[in-house]
């Protein structure tokens, strides 16, 4: 039986998994520095192991209500396409070998935006774990970041329009 290694974390009471090779390290969250004009799900940047890393609030990214950072909160620093990104999660304390046979396609239950970055659902014991695709998750994030400046330049999404006489 083939197994893969995953880092497990929780967001809003749900367990999620990322392949361990995508996670550079996990650390406590000290401080997030806000930056102007960032998408709503980007809390700002953090200084992690000598580099400035954008910090994506996974609660906001998944459409859940935000929660204050606490002693259980963690920053997962992930690597994708040669860059580092921080994922702010509620907790992260597990490393698990998951048999490939226990990962099932997300199916009809998940549709739309959430399904595009879900690789599958893992059933391990009595737990159901959402297995994410980091590349697709960050790819959809990059799209949102890339469209943000154009929206701001045109005034869309801010309740005003430019008029000229």
Phi and psi in radians as a Rosetta constraint file:
Dihedral C 1 N 2 CA 2 C 2 CIRCULARHARMONIC -1.541 0.35
Dihedral N 2 CA 2 C 2 N 3 CIRCULARHARMONIC 2.364 0.35
Dihedral C 2 N 3 CA 3 C 3 CIRCULARHARMONIC -2.194 0.35
Dihedral N 3 CA 3 C 3 N 4 CIRCULARHARMONIC 2.686 0.35
Dihedral C 3 N 4 CA 4 C 4 CIRCULARHARMONIC -2.120 0.35
Dihedral N 4 CA 4 C 4 N 5 CIRCULARHARMONIC 2.654 0.35
Dihedral C 4 N 5 CA 5 C 5 CIRCULARHARMONIC -1.626 0.35
Dihedral N 5 CA 5 C 5 N 6 CIRCULARHARMONIC 2.358 0.35
Dihedral C 5 N 6 CA 6 C 6 CIRCULARHARMONIC -2.317 0.35
Dihedral N 6 CA 6 C 6 N 7 CIRCULARHARMONIC 2.602 0.35
Dihedral C 6 N 7 CA 7 C 7 CIRCULARHARMONIC -1.694 0.35
Dihedral N 7 CA 7 C 7 N 8 CIRCULARHARMONIC 2.184 0.35
Dihedral C 7 N 8 CA 8 C 8 CIRCULARHARMONIC -1.783 0.35
Dihedral N 8 CA 8 C 8 N 9 CIRCULARHARMONIC 2.452 0.35
Dihedral C 8 N 9 CA 9 C 9 CIRCULARHARMONIC -2.527 0.35
Dihedral N 9 CA 9 C 9 N 10 CIRCULARHARMONIC 2.859 0.35
Dihedral C 9 N 10 CA 10 C 10 CIRCULARHARMONIC -2.061 0.35
Dihedral N 10 CA 10 C 10 N 11 CIRCULARHARMONIC 2.525 0.35
Dihedral C 10 N 11 CA 11 C 11 CIRCULARHARMONIC -2.433 0.35
Dihedral N 11 CA 11 C 11 N 12 CIRCULARHARMONIC 2.085 0.35
Dihedral C 11 N 12 CA 12 C 12 CIRCULARHARMONIC 0.937 0.35
Dihedral N 12 CA 12 C 12 N 13 CIRCULARHARMONIC 0.712 0.35
Dihedral C 12 N 13 CA 13 C 13 CIRCULARHARMONIC 1.445 0.35
Dihedral N 13 CA 13 C 13 N 14 CIRCULARHARMONIC -0.020 0.35
Dihedral C 13 N 14 CA 14 C 14 CIRCULARHARMONIC -1.860 0.35
Dihedral N 14 CA 14 C 14 N 15 CIRCULARHARMONIC 2.453 0.35
Dihedral C 14 N 15 CA 15 C 15 CIRCULARHARMONIC -1.557 0.35
Dihedral N 15 CA 15 C 15 N 16 CIRCULARHARMONIC 2.318 0.35
Dihedral C 15 N 16 CA 16 C 16 CIRCULARHARMONIC -2.166 0.35
Dihedral N 16 CA 16 C 16 N 17 CIRCULARHARMONIC 2.760 0.35
Dihedral C 16 N 17 CA 17 C 17 CIRCULARHARMONIC -2.376 0.35
Dihedral N 17 CA 17 C 17 N 18 CIRCULARHARMONIC 2.466 0.35
Dihedral C 17 N 18 CA 18 C 18 CIRCULARHARMONIC -2.182 0.35
Dihedral N 18 CA 18 C 18 N 19 CIRCULARHARMONIC 2.499 0.35
Dihedral C 18 N 19 CA 19 C 19 CIRCULARHARMONIC -0.973 0.35
Dihedral N 19 CA 19 C 19 N 20 CIRCULARHARMONIC 2.366 0.35
Dihedral C 19 N 20 CA 20 C 20 CIRCULARHARMONIC -1.051 0.35
Dihedral N 20 CA 20 C 20 N 21 CIRCULARHARMONIC -0.515 0.35
Dihedral C 20 N 21 CA 21 C 21 CIRCULARHARMONIC -1.193 0.35
Dihedral N 21 CA 21 C 21 N 22 CIRCULARHARMONIC -0.296 0.35
Dihedral C 21 N 22 CA 22 C 22 CIRCULARHARMONIC -1.488 0.35
Dihedral N 22 CA 22 C 22 N 23 CIRCULARHARMONIC -0.254 0.35
Dihedral C 22 N 23 CA 23 C 23 CIRCULARHARMONIC -1.785 0.35
Dihedral N 23 CA 23 C 23 N 24 CIRCULARHARMONIC 2.043 0.35
Dihedral C 23 N 24 CA 24 C 24 CIRCULARHARMONIC -1.298 0.35
Dihedral N 24 CA 24 C 24 N 25 CIRCULARHARMONIC -0.822 0.35
Dihedral C 24 N 25 CA 25 C 25 CIRCULARHARMONIC -2.897 0.35
Dihedral N 25 CA 25 C 25 N 26 CIRCULARHARMONIC 2.894 0.35
Dihedral C 25 N 26 CA 26 C 26 CIRCULARHARMONIC -2.166 0.35
Dihedral N 26 CA 26 C 26 N 27 CIRCULARHARMONIC 2.365 0.35
Dihedral C 26 N 27 CA 27 C 27 CIRCULARHARMONIC -2.543 0.35
Dihedral N 27 CA 27 C 27 N 28 CIRCULARHARMONIC 2.867 0.35
Dihedral C 27 N 28 CA 28 C 28 CIRCULARHARMONIC -1.226 0.35
Dihedral N 28 CA 28 C 28 N 29 CIRCULARHARMONIC 2.718 0.35
Dihedral C 28 N 29 CA 29 C 29 CIRCULARHARMONIC -1.715 0.35
Dihedral N 29 CA 29 C 29 N 30 CIRCULARHARMONIC 2.045 0.35
Dihedral C 29 N 30 CA 30 C 30 CIRCULARHARMONIC -1.544 0.35
Dihedral N 30 CA 30 C 30 N 31 CIRCULARHARMONIC -1.038 0.35
Dihedral C 30 N 31 CA 31 C 31 CIRCULARHARMONIC -2.654 0.35
Dihedral N 31 CA 31 C 31 N 32 CIRCULARHARMONIC 2.441 0.35
Dihedral C 31 N 32 CA 32 C 32 CIRCULARHARMONIC -1.985 0.35
Dihedral N 32 CA 32 C 32 N 33 CIRCULARHARMONIC 2.188 0.35
Dihedral C 32 N 33 CA 33 C 33 CIRCULARHARMONIC -1.652 0.35
Dihedral N 33 CA 33 C 33 N 34 CIRCULARHARMONIC 2.070 0.35
Dihedral C 33 N 34 CA 34 C 34 CIRCULARHARMONIC -1.170 0.35
Dihedral N 34 CA 34 C 34 N 35 CIRCULARHARMONIC 2.557 0.35
Dihedral C 34 N 35 CA 35 C 35 CIRCULARHARMONIC -2.216 0.35
Dihedral N 35 CA 35 C 35 N 36 CIRCULARHARMONIC 2.552 0.35
Dihedral C 35 N 36 CA 36 C 36 CIRCULARHARMONIC -1.245 0.35
Dihedral N 36 CA 36 C 36 N 37 CIRCULARHARMONIC 2.631 0.35
Dihedral C 36 N 37 CA 37 C 37 CIRCULARHARMONIC 1.066 0.35
Dihedral N 37 CA 37 C 37 N 38 CIRCULARHARMONIC 0.420 0.35
Dihedral C 37 N 38 CA 38 C 38 CIRCULARHARMONIC -1.430 0.35
Dihedral N 38 CA 38 C 38 N 39 CIRCULARHARMONIC 2.649 0.35
Dihedral C 38 N 39 CA 39 C 39 CIRCULARHARMONIC -1.004 0.35
Dihedral N 39 CA 39 C 39 N 40 CIRCULARHARMONIC 2.759 0.35
Dihedral C 39 N 40 CA 40 C 40 CIRCULARHARMONIC -1.024 0.35
Dihedral N 40 CA 40 C 40 N 41 CIRCULARHARMONIC -0.510 0.35
Dihedral C 40 N 41 CA 41 C 41 CIRCULARHARMONIC -1.543 0.35
Dihedral N 41 CA 41 C 41 N 42 CIRCULARHARMONIC -0.043 0.35
Dihedral C 41 N 42 CA 42 C 42 CIRCULARHARMONIC -1.725 0.35
Dihedral N 42 CA 42 C 42 N 43 CIRCULARHARMONIC 1.958 0.35
Dihedral C 42 N 43 CA 43 C 43 CIRCULARHARMONIC -1.278 0.35
Dihedral N 43 CA 43 C 43 N 44 CIRCULARHARMONIC -0.424 0.35
Dihedral C 43 N 44 CA 44 C 44 CIRCULARHARMONIC 2.600 0.35
Dihedral N 44 CA 44 C 44 N 45 CIRCULARHARMONIC -2.468 0.35
Dihedral C 44 N 45 CA 45 C 45 CIRCULARHARMONIC -2.266 0.35
Dihedral N 45 CA 45 C 45 N 46 CIRCULARHARMONIC 2.741 0.35
Dihedral C 45 N 46 CA 46 C 46 CIRCULARHARMONIC -2.268 0.35
Dihedral N 46 CA 46 C 46 N 47 CIRCULARHARMONIC 2.742 0.35
Dihedral C 46 N 47 CA 47 C 47 CIRCULARHARMONIC -1.734 0.35
Dihedral N 47 CA 47 C 47 N 48 CIRCULARHARMONIC 1.994 0.35
Dihedral C 47 N 48 CA 48 C 48 CIRCULARHARMONIC -2.278 0.35
Dihedral N 48 CA 48 C 48 N 49 CIRCULARHARMONIC 2.023 0.35
Dihedral C 48 N 49 CA 49 C 49 CIRCULARHARMONIC 0.851 0.35
Dihedral N 49 CA 49 C 49 N 50 CIRCULARHARMONIC 0.828 0.35
Dihedral C 49 N 50 CA 50 C 50 CIRCULARHARMONIC 1.514 0.35
Dihedral N 50 CA 50 C 50 N 51 CIRCULARHARMONIC 0.077 0.35
Dihedral C 50 N 51 CA 51 C 51 CIRCULARHARMONIC -2.366 0.35
Dihedral N 51 CA 51 C 51 N 52 CIRCULARHARMONIC 2.665 0.35
Dihedral C 51 N 52 CA 52 C 52 CIRCULARHARMONIC -1.534 0.35
Dihedral N 52 CA 52 C 52 N 53 CIRCULARHARMONIC 2.201 0.35
Dihedral C 52 N 53 CA 53 C 53 CIRCULARHARMONIC -2.202 0.35
Dihedral N 53 CA 53 C 53 N 54 CIRCULARHARMONIC 2.292 0.35
Dihedral C 53 N 54 CA 54 C 54 CIRCULARHARMONIC -1.135 0.35
Dihedral N 54 CA 54 C 54 N 55 CIRCULARHARMONIC 2.488 0.35
Dihedral C 54 N 55 CA 55 C 55 CIRCULARHARMONIC -1.988 0.35
Dihedral N 55 CA 55 C 55 N 56 CIRCULARHARMONIC 1.915 0.35
Dihedral C 55 N 56 CA 56 C 56 CIRCULARHARMONIC -1.605 0.35
Dihedral N 56 CA 56 C 56 N 57 CIRCULARHARMONIC 2.146 0.35
Dihedral C 56 N 57 CA 57 C 57 CIRCULARHARMONIC -1.395 0.35
Dihedral N 57 CA 57 C 57 N 58 CIRCULARHARMONIC 1.925 0.35
Dihedral C 57 N 58 CA 58 C 58 CIRCULARHARMONIC -1.214 0.35
Dihedral N 58 CA 58 C 58 N 59 CIRCULARHARMONIC -0.464 0.35
Dihedral C 58 N 59 CA 59 C 59 CIRCULARHARMONIC -1.085 0.35
Dihedral N 59 CA 59 C 59 N 60 CIRCULARHARMONIC -0.846 0.35
Dihedral C 59 N 60 CA 60 C 60 CIRCULARHARMONIC -1.167 0.35
Dihedral N 60 CA 60 C 60 N 61 CIRCULARHARMONIC -0.689 0.35
Dihedral C 60 N 61 CA 61 C 61 CIRCULARHARMONIC -1.077 0.35
Dihedral N 61 CA 61 C 61 N 62 CIRCULARHARMONIC -0.631 0.35
Dihedral C 61 N 62 CA 62 C 62 CIRCULARHARMONIC -1.586 0.35
Dihedral N 62 CA 62 C 62 N 63 CIRCULARHARMONIC 0.024 0.35
Dihedral C 62 N 63 CA 63 C 63 CIRCULARHARMONIC 1.494 0.35
Dihedral N 63 CA 63 C 63 N 64 CIRCULARHARMONIC 0.253 0.35
Dihedral C 63 N 64 CA 64 C 64 CIRCULARHARMONIC -1.587 0.35
Dihedral N 64 CA 64 C 64 N 65 CIRCULARHARMONIC 2.849 0.35
Dihedral C 64 N 65 CA 65 C 65 CIRCULARHARMONIC -1.164 0.35
Dihedral N 65 CA 65 C 65 N 66 CIRCULARHARMONIC 2.436 0.35
Dihedral C 65 N 66 CA 66 C 66 CIRCULARHARMONIC -1.197 0.35
Dihedral N 66 CA 66 C 66 N 67 CIRCULARHARMONIC 2.686 0.35
Dihedral C 66 N 67 CA 67 C 67 CIRCULARHARMONIC -2.347 0.35
Dihedral N 67 CA 67 C 67 N 68 CIRCULARHARMONIC 2.605 0.35
Dihedral C 67 N 68 CA 68 C 68 CIRCULARHARMONIC -1.129 0.35
Dihedral N 68 CA 68 C 68 N 69 CIRCULARHARMONIC 2.531 0.35
Dihedral C 68 N 69 CA 69 C 69 CIRCULARHARMONIC -1.172 0.35
Dihedral N 69 CA 69 C 69 N 70 CIRCULARHARMONIC 2.495 0.35
Dihedral C 69 N 70 CA 70 C 70 CIRCULARHARMONIC -2.430 0.35
Dihedral N 70 CA 70 C 70 N 71 CIRCULARHARMONIC -2.951 0.35
Dihedral C 70 N 71 CA 71 C 71 CIRCULARHARMONIC -1.156 0.35
Dihedral N 71 CA 71 C 71 N 72 CIRCULARHARMONIC -0.350 0.35
Dihedral C 71 N 72 CA 72 C 72 CIRCULARHARMONIC -1.502 0.35
Dihedral N 72 CA 72 C 72 N 73 CIRCULARHARMONIC -0.342 0.35
Dihedral C 72 N 73 CA 73 C 73 CIRCULARHARMONIC -1.067 0.35
Dihedral N 73 CA 73 C 73 N 74 CIRCULARHARMONIC 2.492 0.35
Dihedral C 73 N 74 CA 74 C 74 CIRCULARHARMONIC -2.360 0.35
Dihedral N 74 CA 74 C 74 N 75 CIRCULARHARMONIC 2.733 0.35
Dihedral C 74 N 75 CA 75 C 75 CIRCULARHARMONIC -1.944 0.35
Dihedral N 75 CA 75 C 75 N 76 CIRCULARHARMONIC 2.038 0.35
Dihedral C 75 N 76 CA 76 C 76 CIRCULARHARMONIC -1.651 0.35
Dihedral N 76 CA 76 C 76 N 77 CIRCULARHARMONIC 2.021 0.35
Dihedral C 76 N 77 CA 77 C 77 CIRCULARHARMONIC -1.621 0.35
Dihedral N 77 CA 77 C 77 N 78 CIRCULARHARMONIC 2.043 0.35
Dihedral C 77 N 78 CA 78 C 78 CIRCULARHARMONIC -1.958 0.35
Dihedral N 78 CA 78 C 78 N 79 CIRCULARHARMONIC 2.746 0.35
Dihedral C 78 N 79 CA 79 C 79 CIRCULARHARMONIC -2.025 0.35
Dihedral N 79 CA 79 C 79 N 80 CIRCULARHARMONIC 2.247 0.35
Dihedral C 79 N 80 CA 80 C 80 CIRCULARHARMONIC -2.608 0.35
Dihedral N 80 CA 80 C 80 N 81 CIRCULARHARMONIC 2.234 0.35
Dihedral C 80 N 81 CA 81 C 81 CIRCULARHARMONIC 0.897 0.35
Dihedral N 81 CA 81 C 81 N 82 CIRCULARHARMONIC 0.731 0.35
Dihedral C 81 N 82 CA 82 C 82 CIRCULARHARMONIC 1.344 0.35
Dihedral N 82 CA 82 C 82 N 83 CIRCULARHARMONIC 0.189 0.35
Dihedral C 82 N 83 CA 83 C 83 CIRCULARHARMONIC -2.265 0.35
Dihedral N 83 CA 83 C 83 N 84 CIRCULARHARMONIC 2.746 0.35
Dihedral C 83 N 84 CA 84 C 84 CIRCULARHARMONIC -1.823 0.35
Dihedral N 84 CA 84 C 84 N 85 CIRCULARHARMONIC 2.425 0.35
Dihedral C 84 N 85 CA 85 C 85 CIRCULARHARMONIC -2.388 0.35
Dihedral N 85 CA 85 C 85 N 86 CIRCULARHARMONIC 2.457 0.35
Dihedral C 85 N 86 CA 86 C 86 CIRCULARHARMONIC -1.742 0.35
Dihedral N 86 CA 86 C 86 N 87 CIRCULARHARMONIC 2.361 0.35
Dihedral C 86 N 87 CA 87 C 87 CIRCULARHARMONIC -1.940 0.35
Dihedral N 87 CA 87 C 87 N 88 CIRCULARHARMONIC 2.036 0.35
Dihedral C 87 N 88 CA 88 C 88 CIRCULARHARMONIC -1.471 0.35
Dihedral N 88 CA 88 C 88 N 89 CIRCULARHARMONIC 2.108 0.35
Dihedral C 88 N 89 CA 89 C 89 CIRCULARHARMONIC -2.226 0.35
Dihedral N 89 CA 89 C 89 N 90 CIRCULARHARMONIC 2.866 0.35
Dihedral C 89 N 90 CA 90 C 90 CIRCULARHARMONIC -1.204 0.35
Dihedral N 90 CA 90 C 90 N 91 CIRCULARHARMONIC -0.714 0.35
Dihedral C 90 N 91 CA 91 C 91 CIRCULARHARMONIC -2.804 0.35
Dihedral N 91 CA 91 C 91 N 92 CIRCULARHARMONIC 2.787 0.35
Dihedral C 91 N 92 CA 92 C 92 CIRCULARHARMONIC -2.721 0.35
Dihedral N 92 CA 92 C 92 N 93 CIRCULARHARMONIC 1.864 0.35
Dihedral C 92 N 93 CA 93 C 93 CIRCULARHARMONIC -2.387 0.35
Dihedral N 93 CA 93 C 93 N 94 CIRCULARHARMONIC 0.100 0.35
Dihedral C 93 N 94 CA 94 C 94 CIRCULARHARMONIC -2.229 0.35
Dihedral N 94 CA 94 C 94 N 95 CIRCULARHARMONIC 2.533 0.35
Dihedral C 94 N 95 CA 95 C 95 CIRCULARHARMONIC -2.164 0.35
Dihedral N 95 CA 95 C 95 N 96 CIRCULARHARMONIC 2.205 0.35
Dihedral C 95 N 96 CA 96 C 96 CIRCULARHARMONIC -2.400 0.35
Dihedral N 96 CA 96 C 96 N 97 CIRCULARHARMONIC 2.444 0.35
Dihedral C 96 N 97 CA 97 C 97 CIRCULARHARMONIC -1.528 0.35
Dihedral N 97 CA 97 C 97 N 98 CIRCULARHARMONIC 2.103 0.35
Dihedral C 97 N 98 CA 98 C 98 CIRCULARHARMONIC -2.005 0.35
Dihedral N 98 CA 98 C 98 N 99 CIRCULARHARMONIC 2.116 0.35
Dihedral C 98 N 99 CA 99 C 99 CIRCULARHARMONIC -1.100 0.35
Dihedral N 99 CA 99 C 99 N 100 CIRCULARHARMONIC 2.369 0.35
Dihedral C 99 N 100 CA 100 C 100 CIRCULARHARMONIC -1.008 0.35
Dihedral N 100 CA 100 C 100 N 101 CIRCULARHARMONIC -0.534 0.35
Dihedral C 100 N 101 CA 101 C 101 CIRCULARHARMONIC -1.203 0.35
Dihedral N 101 CA 101 C 101 N 102 CIRCULARHARMONIC -0.282 0.35
Dihedral C 101 N 102 CA 102 C 102 CIRCULARHARMONIC -1.621 0.35
Dihedral N 102 CA 102 C 102 N 103 CIRCULARHARMONIC -0.015 0.35
Dihedral C 102 N 103 CA 103 C 103 CIRCULARHARMONIC -1.737 0.35
Dihedral N 103 CA 103 C 103 N 104 CIRCULARHARMONIC 2.123 0.35
Dihedral C 103 N 104 CA 104 C 104 CIRCULARHARMONIC -2.007 0.35
Dihedral N 104 CA 104 C 104 N 105 CIRCULARHARMONIC 2.626 0.35
Dihedral C 104 N 105 CA 105 C 105 CIRCULARHARMONIC -0.994 0.35
Dihedral N 105 CA 105 C 105 N 106 CIRCULARHARMONIC 2.602 0.35
Dihedral C 105 N 106 CA 106 C 106 CIRCULARHARMONIC -1.085 0.35
Dihedral N 106 CA 106 C 106 N 107 CIRCULARHARMONIC -0.479 0.35
Dihedral C 106 N 107 CA 107 C 107 CIRCULARHARMONIC 1.306 0.35
Dihedral N 107 CA 107 C 107 N 108 CIRCULARHARMONIC -2.955 0.35
Dihedral C 107 N 108 CA 108 C 108 CIRCULARHARMONIC -1.225 0.35
Dihedral N 108 CA 108 C 108 N 109 CIRCULARHARMONIC -0.387 0.35
Dihedral C 108 N 109 CA 109 C 109 CIRCULARHARMONIC -1.085 0.35
Dihedral N 109 CA 109 C 109 N 110 CIRCULARHARMONIC -0.596 0.35
Dihedral C 109 N 110 CA 110 C 110 CIRCULARHARMONIC -1.812 0.35
Dihedral N 110 CA 110 C 110 N 111 CIRCULARHARMONIC 2.254 0.35
Dihedral C 110 N 111 CA 111 C 111 CIRCULARHARMONIC -2.480 0.35
Dihedral N 111 CA 111 C 111 N 112 CIRCULARHARMONIC 2.976 0.35
Dihedral C 111 N 112 CA 112 C 112 CIRCULARHARMONIC 1.245 0.35
Dihedral N 112 CA 112 C 112 N 113 CIRCULARHARMONIC -2.539 0.35
Dihedral C 112 N 113 CA 113 C 113 CIRCULARHARMONIC -1.049 0.35
Dihedral N 113 CA 113 C 113 N 114 CIRCULARHARMONIC -0.754 0.35
Dihedral C 113 N 114 CA 114 C 114 CIRCULARHARMONIC -1.117 0.35
Dihedral N 114 CA 114 C 114 N 115 CIRCULARHARMONIC -0.604 0.35
Dihedral C 114 N 115 CA 115 C 115 CIRCULARHARMONIC -1.247 0.35
Dihedral N 115 CA 115 C 115 N 116 CIRCULARHARMONIC -0.405 0.35
Dihedral C 115 N 116 CA 116 C 116 CIRCULARHARMONIC -1.209 0.35
Dihedral N 116 CA 116 C 116 N 117 CIRCULARHARMONIC -0.364 0.35
Dihedral C 116 N 117 CA 117 C 117 CIRCULARHARMONIC -2.039 0.35
Dihedral N 117 CA 117 C 117 N 118 CIRCULARHARMONIC 0.293 0.35
Dihedral C 117 N 118 CA 118 C 118 CIRCULARHARMONIC -1.765 0.35
Dihedral N 118 CA 118 C 118 N 119 CIRCULARHARMONIC 2.153 0.35
Dihedral C 118 N 119 CA 119 C 119 CIRCULARHARMONIC -1.422 0.35
Dihedral N 119 CA 119 C 119 N 120 CIRCULARHARMONIC -0.591 0.35
Dihedral C 119 N 120 CA 120 C 120 CIRCULARHARMONIC 3.070 0.35
Dihedral N 120 CA 120 C 120 N 121 CIRCULARHARMONIC -3.130 0.35
Dihedral C 120 N 121 CA 121 C 121 CIRCULARHARMONIC -2.060 0.35
Dihedral N 121 CA 121 C 121 N 122 CIRCULARHARMONIC 2.177 0.35
Dihedral C 121 N 122 CA 122 C 122 CIRCULARHARMONIC -1.756 0.35
Dihedral N 122 CA 122 C 122 N 123 CIRCULARHARMONIC 2.295 0.35
Dihedral C 122 N 123 CA 123 C 123 CIRCULARHARMONIC -1.882 0.35
Dihedral N 123 CA 123 C 123 N 124 CIRCULARHARMONIC 1.870 0.35
Dihedral C 123 N 124 CA 124 C 124 CIRCULARHARMONIC -2.167 0.35
Dihedral N 124 CA 124 C 124 N 125 CIRCULARHARMONIC 1.941 0.35
Dihedral C 124 N 125 CA 125 C 125 CIRCULARHARMONIC 1.094 0.35
Dihedral N 125 CA 125 C 125 N 126 CIRCULARHARMONIC -2.192 0.35
Dihedral C 125 N 126 CA 126 C 126 CIRCULARHARMONIC -1.761 0.35
Dihedral N 126 CA 126 C 126 N 127 CIRCULARHARMONIC 0.280 0.35
Dihedral C 126 N 127 CA 127 C 127 CIRCULARHARMONIC -1.854 0.35
Dihedral N 127 CA 127 C 127 N 128 CIRCULARHARMONIC 2.545 0.35
Dihedral C 127 N 128 CA 128 C 128 CIRCULARHARMONIC -2.000 0.35
Dihedral N 128 CA 128 C 128 N 129 CIRCULARHARMONIC 2.157 0.35
Dihedral C 128 N 129 CA 129 C 129 CIRCULARHARMONIC -2.121 0.35
Dihedral N 129 CA 129 C 129 N 130 CIRCULARHARMONIC 2.279 0.35
Dihedral C 129 N 130 CA 130 C 130 CIRCULARHARMONIC -1.485 0.35
Dihedral N 130 CA 130 C 130 N 131 CIRCULARHARMONIC 2.055 0.35
Dihedral C 130 N 131 CA 131 C 131 CIRCULARHARMONIC -1.637 0.35
Dihedral N 131 CA 131 C 131 N 132 CIRCULARHARMONIC 2.107 0.35
Dihedral C 131 N 132 CA 132 C 132 CIRCULARHARMONIC -1.741 0.35
Dihedral N 132 CA 132 C 132 N 133 CIRCULARHARMONIC 2.672 0.35
Dihedral C 132 N 133 CA 133 C 133 CIRCULARHARMONIC -1.745 0.35
Dihedral N 133 CA 133 C 133 N 134 CIRCULARHARMONIC 1.933 0.35
Dihedral C 133 N 134 CA 134 C 134 CIRCULARHARMONIC -1.060 0.35
Dihedral N 134 CA 134 C 134 N 135 CIRCULARHARMONIC -0.756 0.35
Dihedral C 134 N 135 CA 135 C 135 CIRCULARHARMONIC -1.052 0.35
Dihedral N 135 CA 135 C 135 N 136 CIRCULARHARMONIC -0.774 0.35
Dihedral C 135 N 136 CA 136 C 136 CIRCULARHARMONIC -1.262 0.35
Dihedral N 136 CA 136 C 136 N 137 CIRCULARHARMONIC -0.617 0.35
Dihedral C 136 N 137 CA 137 C 137 CIRCULARHARMONIC -1.094 0.35
Dihedral N 137 CA 137 C 137 N 138 CIRCULARHARMONIC -0.840 0.35
Dihedral C 137 N 138 CA 138 C 138 CIRCULARHARMONIC -1.294 0.35
Dihedral N 138 CA 138 C 138 N 139 CIRCULARHARMONIC -0.521 0.35
Dihedral C 138 N 139 CA 139 C 139 CIRCULARHARMONIC -1.088 0.35
Dihedral N 139 CA 139 C 139 N 140 CIRCULARHARMONIC -0.737 0.35
Dihedral C 139 N 140 CA 140 C 140 CIRCULARHARMONIC -1.247 0.35
Dihedral N 140 CA 140 C 140 N 141 CIRCULARHARMONIC -0.523 0.35
Dihedral C 140 N 141 CA 141 C 141 CIRCULARHARMONIC -1.209 0.35
Dihedral N 141 CA 141 C 141 N 142 CIRCULARHARMONIC -0.746 0.35
Dihedral C 141 N 142 CA 142 C 142 CIRCULARHARMONIC -1.068 0.35
Dihedral N 142 CA 142 C 142 N 143 CIRCULARHARMONIC -0.662 0.35
Dihedral C 142 N 143 CA 143 C 143 CIRCULARHARMONIC -1.084 0.35
Dihedral N 143 CA 143 C 143 N 144 CIRCULARHARMONIC -0.772 0.35
Dihedral C 143 N 144 CA 144 C 144 CIRCULARHARMONIC -1.137 0.35
Dihedral N 144 CA 144 C 144 N 145 CIRCULARHARMONIC -0.685 0.35
Dihedral C 144 N 145 CA 145 C 145 CIRCULARHARMONIC -1.189 0.35
Dihedral N 145 CA 145 C 145 N 146 CIRCULARHARMONIC -0.685 0.35
Dihedral C 145 N 146 CA 146 C 146 CIRCULARHARMONIC -1.187 0.35
Dihedral N 146 CA 146 C 146 N 147 CIRCULARHARMONIC -0.548 0.35
Dihedral C 146 N 147 CA 147 C 147 CIRCULARHARMONIC -1.502 0.35
Dihedral N 147 CA 147 C 147 N 148 CIRCULARHARMONIC -0.286 0.35
Dihedral C 147 N 148 CA 148 C 148 CIRCULARHARMONIC -1.023 0.35
Dihedral N 148 CA 148 C 148 N 149 CIRCULARHARMONIC -0.897 0.35
Dihedral C 148 N 149 CA 149 C 149 CIRCULARHARMONIC -1.066 0.35
Dihedral N 149 CA 149 C 149 N 150 CIRCULARHARMONIC -0.650 0.35
Dihedral C 149 N 150 CA 150 C 150 CIRCULARHARMONIC -1.123 0.35
Dihedral N 150 CA 150 C 150 N 151 CIRCULARHARMONIC -0.730 0.35
Dihedral C 150 N 151 CA 151 C 151 CIRCULARHARMONIC -1.063 0.35
Dihedral N 151 CA 151 C 151 N 152 CIRCULARHARMONIC -0.746 0.35
Dihedral C 151 N 152 CA 152 C 152 CIRCULARHARMONIC -1.179 0.35
Dihedral N 152 CA 152 C 152 N 153 CIRCULARHARMONIC -0.669 0.35
Dihedral C 152 N 153 CA 153 C 153 CIRCULARHARMONIC -1.128 0.35
Dihedral N 153 CA 153 C 153 N 154 CIRCULARHARMONIC -0.565 0.35
Dihedral C 153 N 154 CA 154 C 154 CIRCULARHARMONIC -1.571 0.35
Dihedral N 154 CA 154 C 154 N 155 CIRCULARHARMONIC -0.142 0.35
Dihedral C 154 N 155 CA 155 C 155 CIRCULARHARMONIC 1.533 0.35
Dihedral N 155 CA 155 C 155 N 156 CIRCULARHARMONIC -0.017 0.35
Dihedral C 155 N 156 CA 156 C 156 CIRCULARHARMONIC -1.129 0.35
Dihedral N 156 CA 156 C 156 N 157 CIRCULARHARMONIC 2.504 0.35
Dihedral C 156 N 157 CA 157 C 157 CIRCULARHARMONIC 1.386 0.35
Dihedral N 157 CA 157 C 157 N 158 CIRCULARHARMONIC 0.077 0.35
Dihedral C 157 N 158 CA 158 C 158 CIRCULARHARMONIC -2.091 0.35
Dihedral N 158 CA 158 C 158 N 159 CIRCULARHARMONIC 0.081 0.35
Dihedral C 158 N 159 CA 159 C 159 CIRCULARHARMONIC 1.358 0.35
Dihedral N 159 CA 159 C 159 N 160 CIRCULARHARMONIC 0.285 0.35
Dihedral C 159 N 160 CA 160 C 160 CIRCULARHARMONIC -2.488 0.35
Dihedral N 160 CA 160 C 160 N 161 CIRCULARHARMONIC 2.745 0.35
Dihedral C 160 N 161 CA 161 C 161 CIRCULARHARMONIC -2.313 0.35
Dihedral N 161 CA 161 C 161 N 162 CIRCULARHARMONIC 2.662 0.35
Dihedral C 161 N 162 CA 162 C 162 CIRCULARHARMONIC -1.531 0.35
Dihedral N 162 CA 162 C 162 N 163 CIRCULARHARMONIC 2.292 0.35
Dihedral C 162 N 163 CA 163 C 163 CIRCULARHARMONIC -2.149 0.35
Dihedral N 163 CA 163 C 163 N 164 CIRCULARHARMONIC 2.548 0.35
Dihedral C 163 N 164 CA 164 C 164 CIRCULARHARMONIC -2.178 0.35
Dihedral N 164 CA 164 C 164 N 165 CIRCULARHARMONIC 2.515 0.35
